[in-house]
Amino acid sequence: MLTTLNTSYTDTRATDLAWALGREPLPALATLDLELTDAKLQLRLLGASHQVLLEEEKGTCSETVACIPGSSTPLPLGVAKRVDDWEYEFAARVEVLSPGSFAGRAQELLALVSDHPHGLAGVFPGIPHAFTALLAQRYEGQVHWRTWHAYPQDGQLVATRTRVGVRTPVSRTDPACPNDAQTYDAPTRRQVHTCG
């Protein structure tokens, strides 16, 4: 589904994005409700940001990638975390493209997402190639989603991938960190152990 977002495109940048898990639903400019087997999923466009709400019998999961005032968690390169009975994995990367390559990539992604039954894309009026897009699927009992946040003024495209699935036994855990969460710092690609 393709929609025009009824808001102005503010001067946000890829470096302004932060990641958060477990936040309450934020006001959305557009939503898409999906039922993927036993999972209810809501894709939410927050402007140049996104939120995904997942609800299953085993519990709920909320992922937010947005410009969050006061957030102390910048967009990480990757996260692996336990959420209720699930394993949550998140990865992000920033692509820097030339103006011509950016335009082509934007058109390709918008066509892919807008034509997909599990896709939601929002474009900003009057700003060519400024968009936010989400695409979800269920595969082998796990829920996956991908997102793209386009910043044409900088030639930057932020792409994220998320997987949420049933927890599998872990052969090695750190007793000092019961949630066995790992976060990877994007700028340094250094693994950071976090508990919580």
KOLVO-176779 format. One record per atom (N, C-alpha, C): residue in one letter; chain; atom name; x, y, z. Coordinates in steps of 0.05 Angstrom, whole numbers. Example, Ala and Ser with C-alpha at 12.3 -4.5 7.8 and 13.67 -1.06 7.14 Angstrom:
# KOLVO-176779
NODE res chain atom     xx     yy     zz
NODE   A     A    N    264   -114    156
NODE   A     A   CA    246    -90    156
NODE   A     A    C    264    -66    156
NODE   S     A    N    257    -45    142
NODE   S     A   CA    273    -21    143
NODE   S     A    C    258      1    157
//
This chain:
# KOLVO-176779
NODE res chain atom     xx     yy     zz
NODE   M     A    N     17    -24      0
NODE   M     A   CA      0      0      0
NODE   M     A    C     18     25      0
NODE   L     A    N     12     44    -17
NODE   L     A   CA     27     69    -19
NODE   L     A    C      9     91    -11
NODE   T     A    N     19    109      6
NODE   T     A   CA      3    131     16
NODE   T     A    C     21    157     15
NODE   T     A    N      8    179     12
NODE   T     A   CA     22    205     15
NODE   T     A    C     17    215     44
NODE   L     A    N     39    220     58
NODE   L     A   CA     38    228     86
NODE   L     A    C     29    257     88
NODE   N     A    N      9    261    104
NODE   N     A   CA     -2    288    107
NODE   N     A    C     14    304    128
NODE   T     A    N     39    309    121
NODE   T     A   CA     57    324    139
NODE   T     A    C     80    335    122
NODE   S     A    N     93    355    132
NODE   S     A   CA    116    366    118
NODE   S     A    C    140    349    125
NODE   Y     A    N    159    348    106
NODE   Y     A   CA    184    332    110
NODE   Y     A    C    203    350    126
NODE   T     A    N    208    344    151
NODE   T     A   CA    226    360    167
NODE   T     A    C    254    352    161
NODE   D     A    N    273    369    169
NODE   D     A   CA    301    365    162
NODE   D     A    C    314    344    180
NODE   T     A    N    304    320    179
NODE   T     A   CA    315    298    195
NODE   T     A    C    338    285    180
NODE   R     A    N    354    271    194
NODE   R     A   CA    377    258    183
NODE   R     A    C    379    229    194
NODE   A     A    N    394    213    180
NODE   A     A   CA    397    185    189
NODE   A     A    C    409    184    217
NODE   T     A    N    427    202    223
NODE   T     A   CA    441    202    249
NODE   T     A    C    422    209    272
NODE   D     A    N    398    220    265
NODE   D     A   CA    378    227    286
NODE   D     A    C    362    203    295
NODE   L     A    N    363    182    280
NODE   L     A   CA    346    159    286
NODE   L     A    C    356    144    311
NODE   A     A    N    337    135    327
NODE   A     A   CA    343    119    351
NODE   A     A    C    326     94    350
NODE   W     A    N    335     74    364
NODE   W     A   CA    320     48    366
NODE   W     A    C    309     44    394
NODE   A     A    N    285     33    396
NODE   A     A   CA    274     27    422
NODE   A     A    C    256      3    420
NODE   L     A    N    256    -13    441
NODE   L     A   CA    240    -37    443
NODE   L     A    C    220    -33    466
NODE   G     A    N    195    -40    462
NODE   G     A   CA    176    -40    483
NODE   G     A    C    161    -13    488
NODE   R     A    N    164      6    470
NODE   R     A   CA    150     31    473
NODE   R     A    C    120     28    467
NODE   E     A    N    104     45    480
NODE   E     A   CA     76     47    475
NODE   E     A    C     71     57    446
NODE   P     A    N     48     51    435
NODE   P     A   CA     42     61    408
NODE   P     A    C     44     91    407
NODE   L     A    N     58    101    386
NODE   L     A   CA     60    130    382
NODE   L     A    C     40    139    360
NODE   P     A    N     33    164    359
NODE   P     A   CA     14    174    339
NODE   P     A    C     25    167    311
NODE   A     A    N      8    155    295
NODE   A     A   CA     17    146    268
NODE   A     A    C      3    162    246
NODE   L     A    N     17    166    224
NODE   L     A   CA      6    180    200
NODE   L     A    C     -8    160    182
NODE   A     A    N      0    134    183
NODE   A     A   CA    -12    113    167
NODE   A     A    C     -6     87    181
NODE   T     A    N    -25     68    179
NODE   T     A   CA    -21     41    191
NODE   T     A    C    -31     20    171
NODE   L     A    N    -21     -4    175
NODE   L     A   CA    -30    -27    160
NODE   L     A    C    -31    -51    180
NODE   D     A    N    -56    -62    183
NODE   D     A   CA    -60    -84    201
NODE   D     A    C    -58   -110    185
NODE   L     A    N    -42   -129    195
NODE   L     A   CA    -38   -154    181
NODE   L     A    C    -43   -178    200
NODE   E     A    N    -53   -200    189
NODE   E     A   CA    -54   -225    204
NODE   E     A    C    -37   -245    190
NODE   L     A    N    -16   -253    203
NODE   L     A   CA      3   -272    191
NODE   L     A    C      2   -298    207
NODE   T     A    N    -14   -317    198
NODE   T     A   CA    -20   -342    213
NODE   T     A    C    -31   -334    240
NODE   D     A    N    -16   -341    262
NODE   D     A   CA    -26   -335    289
NODE   D     A    C    -16   -308    300
NODE   A     A    N     -4   -292    283
NODE   A     A   CA      7   -266    292
NODE   A     A    C     -9   -243    281
NODE   K     A    N    -14   -223    298
NODE   K     A   CA    -25   -198    289
NODE   K     A    C     -2   -178    289
NODE   L     A    N      0   -164    267
NODE   L     A   CA     21   -145    263
NODE   L     A    C     10   -119    253
NODE   Q     A    N     19    -97    265
NODE   Q     A   CA     11    -70    255
NODE   Q     A    C     36    -55    247
NODE   L     A    N     37    -48    222
NODE   L     A   CA     59    -31    211
NODE   L     A    C     50     -2    214
NODE   R     A    N     67     15    225
NODE   R     A   CA     59     43    231
NODE   R     A    C     80     62    220
NODE   L     A    N     71     81    204
NODE   L     A   CA     89    102    194
NODE   L     A    C     86    127    212
NODE   L     A    N    108    136    222
NODE   L     A   CA    109    159    240
NODE   L     A    C    121    183    226
NODE   G     A    N    120    184    200
NODE   G     A   CA    135    205    185
NODE   G     A    C    160    193    175
NODE   A     A    N    183    204    182
NODE   A     A   CA    208    193    173
NODE   A     A    C    217    171    192
NODE   S     A    N    198    159    207
NODE   S     A   CA    203    139    227
NODE   S     A    C    183    116    224
NODE   H     A    N    188     94    239
NODE   H     A   CA    168     72    238
NODE   H     A    C    165     60    266
NODE   Q     A    N    143     46    269
NODE   Q     A   CA    138     30    292
NODE   Q     A    C    123      4    283
NODE   V     A    N    131    -18    294
NODE   V     A   CA    118    -44    288
NODE   V     A    C    108    -56    314
NODE   L     A    N     83    -63    315
NODE   L     A   CA     71    -76    338
NODE   L     A    C     63   -104    331
NODE   L     A    N     74   -123    346
NODE   L     A   CA     69   -152    341
NODE   L     A    C     54   -163    365
NODE   E     A    N     33   -178    360
NODE   E     A   CA     18   -191    382
NODE   E     A    C     13   -220    374
NODE   E     A    N     22   -238    392
NODE   E     A   CA     17   -267    389
NODE   E     A    C      8   -278    415
NODE   E     A    N      0   -303    415
NODE   E     A   CA     -9   -316    440
NODE   E     A    C     14   -315    461
NODE   K     A    N     39   -317    452
NODE   K     A   CA     62   -317    470
NODE   K     A    C     68   -290    482
NODE   G     A    N     57   -268    471
NODE   G     A   CA     63   -242    482
NODE   G     A    C     63   -221    460
NODE   T     A    N     73   -197    467
NODE   T     A   CA     74   -175    449
NODE   T     A    C    102   -164    446
NODE   C     A    N    106   -150    424
NODE   C     A   CA    132   -138    418
NODE   C     A    C    127   -111    404
NODE   S     A    N    141    -91    412
NODE   S     A   CA    139    -65    399
NODE   S     A    C    167    -55    392
NODE   E     A    N    171    -49    366
NODE   E     A   CA    197    -38    357
NODE   E     A    C    192    -10    346
NODE   T     A    N    209      9    354
NODE   T     A   CA    207     36    345
NODE   T     A    C    234     45    335
NODE   V     A    N    235     55    310
NODE   V     A   CA    259     69    300
NODE   V     A    C    250     96    292
NODE   A     A    N    259    116    307
NODE   A     A   CA    249    143    304
NODE   A     A    C    268    163    316
NODE   C     A    N    263    188    311
NODE   C     A   CA    277    210    325
NODE   C     A    C    264    213    352
NODE   I     A    N    275    201    372
NODE   I     A   CA    263    200    399
NODE   I     A    C    277    220    417
NODE   P     A    N    264    242    424
NODE   P     A   CA    277    262    441
NODE   P     A    C    286    249    468
NODE   G     A    N    311    255    475
NODE   G     A   CA    321    245    500
NODE   G     A    C    329    216    500
NODE   S     A    N    328    202    477
NODE   S     A   CA    336    174    476
NODE   S     A    C    366    171    479
NODE   S     A    N    373    151    494
NODE   S     A   CA    402    146    498
NODE   S     A    C    411    122    481
NODE   T     A    N    393    112    464
NODE   T     A   CA    400     88    447
NODE   T     A    C    400     96    418
NODE   P     A    N    423    105    407
NODE   P     A   CA    424    111    378
NODE   P     A    C    419     85    362
NODE   L     A    N    415     89    337
NODE   L     A   CA    409     66    320
NODE   L     A    C    433     47    320
NODE   P     A    N    429     22    330
NODE   P     A   CA    452      4    332
NODE   P     A    C    455    -11    306
NODE   L     A    N    479    -22    302
NODE   L     A   CA    484    -40    279
NODE   L     A    C    468    -65    281
NODE   G     A    N    466    -76    306
NODE   G     A   CA    451   -100    310
NODE   G     A    C    444   -104    339
NODE   V     A    N    422   -119    344
NODE   V     A   CA    413   -125    371
NODE   V     A    C    403   -154    370
NODE   A     A    N    410   -169    391
NODE   A     A   CA    398   -195    395
NODE   A     A    C    388   -196    424
NODE   K     A    N    362   -201    428
NODE   K     A   CA    350   -198    454
NODE   K     A    C    328   -218    458
NODE   R     A    N    323   -227    482
NODE   R     A   CA    300   -244    488
NODE   R     A    C    277   -226    496
NODE   V     A    N    254   -231    485
NODE   V     A   CA    229   -217    491
NODE   V     A    C    208   -238    497
NODE   D     A    N    199   -239    523
NODE   D     A   CA    180   -260    531
NODE   D     A    C    191   -288    522
NODE   D     A    N    176   -303    507
NODE   D     A   CA    185   -329    497
NODE   D     A    C    198   -328    470
NODE   W     A    N    205   -304    461
NODE   W     A   CA    216   -301    434
NODE   W     A    C    245   -293    435
NODE   E     A    N    258   -296    412
NODE   E     A   CA    284   -284    406
NODE   E     A    C    279   -262    386
NODE   Y     A    N    290   -239    392
NODE   Y     A   CA    287   -215    375
NODE   Y     A    C    314   -209    364
NODE   E     A    N    316   -205    338
NODE   E     A   CA    341   -197    325
NODE   E     A    C    336   -173    307
NODE   F     A    N    353   -154    309
NODE   F     A   CA    350   -129    293
NODE   F     A    C    377   -122    281
NODE   A     A    N    377   -113    256
NODE   A     A   CA    401   -104    243
NODE   A     A    C    395    -79    227
NODE   A     A    N    414    -60    226
NODE   A     A   CA    410    -36    211
NODE   A     A    C    436    -29    196
NODE   R     A    N    432    -16    173
NODE   R     A   CA    456     -6    158
NODE   R     A    C    448     20    144
NODE   V     A    N    467     36    138
NODE   V     A   CA    462     61    124
NODE   V     A    C    477     60     97
NODE   E     A    N    462     63     75
NODE   E     A   CA    474     63     49
NODE   E     A    C    477     92     40
NODE   V     A    N    499    100     29
NODE   V     A   CA    504    126     18
NODE   V     A    C    506    124    -12
NODE   L     A    N    487    137    -26
NODE   L     A   CA    485    134    -55
NODE   L     A    C    488    161    -69
NODE   S     A    N    496    159    -94
NODE   S     A   CA    497    183   -111
NODE   S     A    C    469    191   -118
NODE   P     A    N    464    217   -126
NODE   P     A   CA    436    225   -132
NODE   P     A    C    422    207   -153
NODE   G     A    N    436    199   -174
NODE   G     A   CA    424    181   -194
NODE   G     A    C    417    154   -183
NODE   S     A    N    436    142   -168
NODE   S     A   CA    432    116   -156
NODE   S     A    C    410    117   -135
NODE   F     A    N    409    139   -120
NODE   F     A   CA    388    142   -100
NODE   F     A    C    361    142   -112
NODE   A     A    N    357    157   -134
NODE   A     A   CA    331    159   -147
NODE   A     A    C    322    131   -157
NODE   G     A    N    341    116   -169
NODE   G     A   CA    334     90   -179
NODE   G     A    C    327     71   -157
NODE   R     A    N    343     71   -136
NODE   R     A   CA    337     54   -113
NODE   R     A    C    311     61   -100
NODE   A     A    N    305     87    -97
NODE   A     A   CA    279     95    -85
NODE   A     A    C    256     85   -102
NODE   Q     A    N    257     88   -128
NODE   Q     A   CA    235     78   -145
NODE   Q     A    C    232     48   -143
NODE   E     A    N    254     34   -142
NODE   E     A   CA    253      5   -141
NODE   E     A    C    240     -4   -114
NODE   L     A    N    248      8    -92
NODE   L     A   CA    237      0    -66
NODE   L     A    C    207      8    -63
NODE   L     A    N    200     31    -73
NODE   L     A   CA    172     39    -71
NODE   L     A    C    154     21    -88
NODE   A     A    N    164     12   -111
NODE   A     A   CA    149     -6   -128
NODE   A     A    C    146    -33   -114
NODE   L     A    N    167    -43   -102
NODE   L     A   CA    167    -68    -88
NODE   L     A    C    147    -68    -65
NODE   V     A    N    148    -47    -48
NODE   V     A   CA    132    -46    -24
NODE   V     A    C    103    -40    -30
NODE   S     A    N     98    -21    -48
NODE   S     A   CA     70    -12    -53
NODE   S     A    C     54    -34    -66
NODE   D     A    N     67    -52    -81
NODE   D     A   CA     52    -73    -95
NODE   D     A    C     50    -98    -78
NODE   H     A    N     62    -99    -54
NODE   H     A   CA     62   -123    -38
NODE   H     A    C     38   -122    -18
NODE   P     A    N     24   -144    -14
NODE   P     A   CA      1   -144      4
NODE   P     A    C      8   -139     33
NODE   H     A    N     34   -143     40
NODE   H     A   CA     43   -139     68
NODE   H     A    C     62   -115     69
NODE   G     A    N     59    -96     51
NODE   G     A   CA     76    -73     50
NODE   G     A    C     62    -47     54
NODE   L     A    N     75    -28     67
NODE   L     A   CA     65     -1     72
NODE   L     A    C     87     19     66
NODE   A     A    N     81     38     49
NODE   A     A   CA    101     59     42
NODE   A     A    C     88     86     43
NODE   G     A    N    102    106     54
NODE   G     A   CA     92    133     55
NODE   G     A    C    112    152     42
NODE   V     A    N    102    169     24
NODE   V     A   CA    118    189     11
NODE   V     A    C    111    217     21
NODE   F     A    N    130    235     20
NODE   F     A   CA    125    262     29
NODE   F     A    C    118    280      5
NODE   P     A    N     97    296      8
NODE   P     A   CA     89    313    -15
NODE   P     A    C    111    333    -22
NODE   G     A    N    117    335    -48
NODE   G     A   CA    136    355    -58
NODE   G     A    C    165    349    -54
NODE   I     A    N    172    326    -42
NODE   I     A   CA    200    319    -38
NODE   I     A    C    205    293    -53
NODE   P     A    N    217    294    -76
NODE   P     A   CA    222    270    -91
NODE   P     A    C    240    251    -76
NODE   H     A    N    232    226    -75
NODE   H     A   CA    247    204    -64
NODE   H     A    C    250    205    -34
NODE   A     A    N    234    221    -20
NODE   A     A   CA    234    220     10
NODE   A     A    C    211    202     18
NODE   F     A    N    218    180     31
NODE   F     A   CA    197    161     38
NODE   F     A    C    205    144     62
NODE   T     A    N    186    131     74
NODE   T     A   CA    190    110     94
NODE   T     A    C    174     86     85
NODE   A     A    N    185     62     86
NODE   A     A   CA    171     38     76
NODE   A     A    C    176     15     95
NODE   L     A    N    156     -3     97
NODE   L     A   CA    158    -27    114
NODE   L     A    C    146    -50     98
NODE   L     A    N    158    -74    102
NODE   L     A   CA    149    -98     88
NODE   L     A    C    152   -121    108
NODE   A     A    N    130   -137    112
NODE   A     A   CA    130   -158    131
NODE   A     A    C    123   -185    119
NODE   Q     A    N    132   -207    132
NODE   Q     A   CA    125   -234    123
NODE   Q     A    C    128   -253    146
NODE   R     A    N    115   -275    144
NODE   R     A   CA    120   -297    163
NODE   R     A    C    133   -320    149
NODE   Y     A    N    155   -330    160
NODE   Y     A   CA    171   -350    147
NODE   Y     A    C    181   -370    167
NODE   E     A    N    174   -396    163
NODE   E     A   CA    183   -417    181
NODE   E     A    C    177   -411    210
NODE   G     A    N    153   -402    215
NODE   G     A   CA    144   -397    243
NODE   G     A    C    154   -372    256
NODE   Q     A    N    168   -355    241
NODE   Q     A   CA    179   -330    251
NODE   Q     A    C    168   -307    235
NODE   V     A    N    166   -284    249
NODE   V     A   CA    157   -260    235
NODE   V     A    C    181   -243    228
NODE   H     A    N    182   -234    204
NODE   H     A   CA    204   -218    194
NODE   H     A    C    193   -191    183
NODE   W     A    N    208   -170    187
NODE   W     A   CA    201   -145    173
NODE   W     A    C    226   -130    166
NODE   R     A    N    223   -115    144
NODE   R     A   CA    245    -98    134
NODE   R     A    C    234    -70    132
NODE   T     A    N    251    -50    136
NODE   T     A   CA    243    -22    133
NODE   T     A    C    264     -6    119
NODE   W     A    N    255     16    106
NODE   W     A   CA    274     34     92
NODE   W     A    C    265     62     99
NODE   H     A    N    285     79    106
NODE   H     A   CA    280    107    112
NODE   H     A    C    298    123     94
NODE   A     A    N    287    139     76
NODE   A     A   CA    302    153     56
NODE   A     A    C    307    182     63
NODE   Y     A    N    332    191     60
NODE   Y     A   CA    340    218     65
NODE   Y     A    C    354    229     40
NODE   P     A    N    338    238     20
NODE   P     A   CA    350    245     -5
NODE   P     A    C    369    269     -4
NODE   Q     A    N    365    287     16
NODE   Q     A   CA    382    310     18
NODE   Q     A    C    411    302     24
NODE   D     A    N    415    279     37
NODE   D     A   CA    442    269     43
NODE   D     A    C    450    245     26
NODE   G     A    N    431    235      9
NODE   G     A   CA    436    211     -6
NODE   G     A    C    438    187     11
NODE   Q     A    N    425    187     34
NODE   Q     A   CA    427    165     53
NODE   Q     A    C    401    149     54
NODE   L     A    N    404    122     55
NODE   L     A   CA    381    104     58
NODE   L     A    C    387     86     82
NODE   V     A    N    370     87    102
NODE   V     A   CA    373     70    125
NODE   V     A    C    355     46    121
NODE   A     A    N    368     22    122
NODE   A     A   CA    353     -3    118
NODE   A     A    C    355    -19    144
NODE   T     A    N    333    -30    153
NODE   T     A   CA    333    -47    177
NODE   T     A    C    320    -74    171
NODE   R     A    N    328    -94    186
NODE   R     A   CA    317   -121    185
NODE   R     A    C    311   -130    213
NODE   T     A    N    288   -143    217
NODE   T     A   CA    280   -153    243
NODE   T     A    C    269   -181    240
NODE   R     A    N    276   -198    259
NODE   R     A   CA    265   -225    260
NODE   R     A    C    256   -230    289
NODE   V     A    N    232   -240    292
NODE   V     A   CA    222   -247    319
NODE   V     A    C    211   -276    317
NODE   G     A    N    222   -294    334
NODE   G     A   CA    213   -322    332
NODE   G     A    C    214   -335    359
NODE   V     A    N    205   -359    360
NODE   V     A   CA    205   -374    385
NODE   V     A    C    233   -378    395
NODE   R     A    N    237   -375    421
NODE   R     A   CA    263   -378    432
NODE   R     A    C    273   -407    429
NODE   T     A    N    298   -409    421
NODE   T     A   CA    311   -436    419
NODE   T     A    C    331   -439    442
NODE   P     A    N    336   -463    451
NODE   P     A   CA    355   -467    473
NODE   P     A    C    382   -455    466
NODE   V     A    N    394   -442    485
NODE   V     A   CA    421   -430    481
NODE   V     A    C    441   -447    496
NODE   S     A    N    462   -454    483
NODE   S     A   CA    482   -472    496
NODE   S     A    C    499   -457    516
NODE   R     A    N    503   -431    512
NODE   R     A   CA    521   -416    530
NODE   R     A    C    507   -389    536
NODE   T     A    N    504   -384    562
NODE   T     A   CA    493   -358    570
NODE   T     A    C    511   -346    591
NODE   D     A    N    509   -320    593
NODE   D     A   CA    525   -306    613
NODE   D     A    C    507   -303    638
NODE   P     A    N    515   -316    661
NODE   P     A   CA    498   -314    685
NODE   P     A    C    495   -286    695
NODE   A     A    N    513   -268    688
NODE   A     A   CA    511   -240    697
NODE   A     A    C    490   -225    681
NODE   C     A    N    481   -237    659
NODE   C     A   CA    462   -223    641
NODE   C     A    C    440   -242    634
NODE   P     A    N    419   -244    651
NODE   P     A   CA    398   -264    647
NODE   P     A    C    383   -261    621
NODE   N     A    N    381   -237    611
NODE   N     A   CA    366   -234    586
NODE   N     A    C    383   -240    561
NODE   D     A    N    409   -244    566
NODE   D     A   CA    428   -252    545
NODE   D     A    C    425   -234    521
NODE   A     A    N    425   -207    526
NODE   A     A   CA    422   -188    504
NODE   A     A    C    449   -178    494
NODE   Q     A    N    451   -175    468
NODE   Q     A   CA    476   -165    457
NODE   Q     A    C    468   -142    438
NODE   T     A    N    483   -120    441
NODE   T     A   CA    479    -97    423
NODE   T     A    C    505    -91    409
NODE   Y     A    N    504    -85    384
NODE   Y     A   CA    528    -78    369
NODE   Y     A    C    527    -49    362
NODE   D     A    N    547    -34    369
NODE   D     A   CA    548     -6    365
NODE   D     A    C    554      0    335
NODE   A     A    N    536     15    322
NODE   A     A   CA    538     18    293
NODE   A     A    C    565     31    284
NODE   P     A    N    573     54    296
NODE   P     A   CA    597     67    286
NODE   P     A    C    622     50    288
NODE   T     A    N    625     34    310
NODE   T     A   CA    650     19    315
NODE   T     A    C    647    -10    309
NODE   R     A    N    622    -20    305
NODE   R     A   CA    617    -48    300
NODE   R     A    C    628    -65    323
NODE   R     A    N    628    -54    347
NODE   R     A   CA    638    -67    371
NODE   R     A    C    615    -79    386
NODE   Q     A    N    618   -104    395
NODE   Q     A   CA    597   -117    410
NODE   Q     A    C    596   -106    439
NODE   V     A    N    572    -99    448
NODE   V     A   CA    568    -89    475
NODE   V     A    C    548   -107    488
NODE   H     A    N    554   -117    512
NODE   H     A   CA    535   -134    526
NODE   H     A    C    517   -116    542
NODE   T     A    N    491   -119    539
NODE   T     A   CA    472   -103    555
NODE   T     A    C    452   -122    569
NODE   C     A    N    444   -114    592
NODE   C     A   CA    424   -130    607
NODE   C     A    C    400   -112    611
NODE   G     A    N    376   -124    609
NODE   G     A   CA    352   -109    614
NODE   G     A    C    330   -117    596
//
